[in-house]
Amino acid sequence: MQNQLTGRKEEQQILLNALTSQEAEMVAVFGRRRVGKTFLVKQTYGDRITFDLTGLQHATNADQLHNFSLQLTGRMNLPIPLKVPNDWLEAFFLLSNYLQGLPETQKQVVFFDEVPWLAGHKSGFLMGLSWFWNSFAVTRNLVVVICGSAASWMIQKIVNDRGGLHNRITKRIFLKPFTLTETEAYLKSRNIRFNHYQLTQLYMAIGGIPHYLKEVEAGKSAIQNINDLCFSPNGLLRDEFSRLYPSLFTHAENHISVVRVLAQSRQGMSRPDIVRSGKFSEGGRTTKVLEELEQSGFITTYYPFGKKKKDTLYRLTDEYSLFYLRFIEKNREEGNDVWQHLSQTQAAKIWNGYAYENLCLKHLPQIKKALGISGIYATFSSFLQRSNAEQQGAQIDLVLDRNDQIINLFEIKFFNAEIALTGTDAKALRQKMAIFQTTTRTRKYLMMTLITAFGLKHNMHSLGLVEKVLTLDDLFE
């Protein structure tokens, strides 16, 4: 089996363990559209896949069954297509007969891709699959891989199924976008070498989605590539937003509405704030939409420091969605070199700050490693104290509460050079620390920590205040 994968070591090992185990395995692979699920499975298993079937989007059940018969015909090398089965029970019976006729010299892999499209309303696919697994696969020592982009559907219908597939999933893989390090390695494998600042600019706009990164061209800057991908008439991401959510969710207009509301808030929003801002219903539909967006990796939930679950904040952390709503949607018709101009505006500077915070939130293990505390248990949160009649308000981007009696209070800044604190900056940071201490009444030692692009130029204002400085390079560890 060839290995042309970048990163994905842990995920590939899960698949290989399923192949070498002494029992039947059912592996669920899910993750957002274009994240590389199919590529991972096919690159790992190669010719060990003895049958594979990909669901057709917006197709009838009859069309899906017809597609099944054609795929099975191809696998059997028949000159004339097989008769289309009447239902999925019959289809899986035919598949089991085909697999039974193959030599058992090595463990076989059966791969079903885009299962949410195969298992449409009243299709009978999941019933047929449960029969196939319980009546045949477990006796043949097969690996059955079930893959889907609609992560929330996969979790609800497959992983947490209470019917015939209950507790049948033996391994699961939630495939996430590339980290910064994986993105760098992927681009290098395509002979594209950016420095960390250029790569971060690109990542903040389109994220670590392999299918998007595949369109990046060598010999062009990050700004030029963003312009070509997002604003040019033939750019892959110019209209991707309109296809992205409908491909994953039923009634996707609800999910898009929530994403639009969250795109306006830098510090995140509570459920009541989302309902109020978007004028949504108070019922369970909004909660379900939020759960589905989180399960699919578009939004992130976190608790403010010292708060409980009911105080959960939701934050839009999908890079492309945020960039689209902030810039692409309103500027697609502005002609050539749009981003060259927009990237210099105040709106872009504000977005840079938000996007860089999101980037740091996605690289928390790297931050812990840079602080030298990888082995120390710690929890991440944010801090927001609104102003009132008694005291001034304060917001802290990131709080790291450590078991060694230290709390790191992070200030996150994205700038294209070293930062030098002014007297005003230092006063504001000291005030934040004081408000945090007073509000939380913590007895732990507070350590002010900066995360910047290129570091801090120490001066009289930073001495005795900023104790730790992390840079872009630390996020690539």
Buried (B, 14 or more C-beta within 10 A) or exposed (E): EEEEBBBBEEBBEBBEEBBEBEEBBBBBBBBBBBBBBBBBBBBBBEEBBBBBBBBBEEBEBEEBBBBBBBBBBEBEEEEEEBEBBEBBBBBBBBBBEBBEEEEEEEBBBBBBBBBBBBBBEEBBBBBBBBBBBEEBBBEBBBBBBBBBBBBBBBBBBBBEBEEBBEEBBBBBBBBBBBBBBBBBEBBEEEEBEBEBBBBBBBBBBBBBBBEBBEEBEEEEEBBBBBBBBBBBEEBBBBEBBEEBBBBBBEEBEBBBBBBBBBBEBBBBBBBEBBBEBBEBEEEEEBEBBBBBBBBBBBBBBBBBBBBEEEEBBBBBBBBBBBBBBBBBBEBBEEEEEBBBBBBEEEEBEEBBBBBBBBBBBBBEEBBBBBBEBEEEEBEBBBBBBEEEEEEEEBEBBBBBBBEEEBBBBBBBBBEEEBBEBEEEBBEBBEEBBBBBBEBBEBEBEBBBBBBBBBBBEBEEBBEEBBBBBBBBEBBBE
